Amino acid sequence: MRLKKVKNKQTILLVHAMSPSKKFVFQKIKKMGLNLVCLSKEKTEWALPYVDQWILADLQNHKECIEFIIILTLLLSLEIQ
């Protein structure tokens, strides 16, 4: 997993990329200047311009999802220092 360097920017985790009808949610998050991380089963083409980082995991496997989130949190905290 490669992380983009984003300093002094708050990050929001969005679980599941949803349908294109929810595109306004992604647009609003980006307009607010937040770093958007999306936990989803797969990358969705329509969301690519809005998502800064993808965590690809089986959403039914809660243990795997939590492990990925912990790893991401640790990596982001190291970047801030």
N, C-alpha and C positions, 0 to 999 in steps of 0.2 A: 504494500500500500504506500503510494507516494503522496506526500502532503504538500500543498502549496503553502508558501510562507505568507502568513497574514498577521501582521503585527497590530496590536491594539484594536482588534476588531472582535466583536462578540460573535459567538458561534451558536447557531440553532440547529438542533437535530430534528429532522422530519422523518418519521417512520412511514414508509411505503409511499411510492411516487404518485399513487392515485391515478385518476384518469385526467385526460387533457381538459376536462371541464373545470378542474381545480387549478388551472394554470395561474389564475389571478392570485392564489396564495403564494406561489413561487415568486411572482412579479412583485408582490407587496413586500416579501421578505428581502428581496434584492434592493428594492427602492429604499428600504430602511437602512441599507448599508451593512447588513449582517452577512457573515460567512455561513453559507448553507451546506450542511452535510445531510445526505439522504441515505437512510438505511432501507434497502429495497432488495427484492429478489433479483432484479435485473435493471440495467439502465434503460430509461425510456427516452426515446429520441426527442420528444417535445420538451423534456425537462433539462436537457443537456446545457442550454445557454444559462440556466439559472443555478445549477448545482455546482458548488465548488469542489466538493469531495463526495465520492460514492462509497458506501460500505455495502458490498454485495454479500448477502447472506440469506439463508432460508428463514423466512419470518416465522415459520412454525417451530423452528429450533431455537427456543428462547435462550438456552445456554450459549449457543454460538453467537447470537446477536449481542448478548450482554458482554461476552468476551471481546468482541470487536469494538464495542463502545468503550470498554475500559482501556483497550489498547489505544484507541483514538484519543481519548481523554489524556492519557499519559503523554502521548506524542505532542499534542497541542500544548500541554503545560510546559514541556521542554522547550518548545519554540518561543514561548513568551519570555522565558528567562534570559 
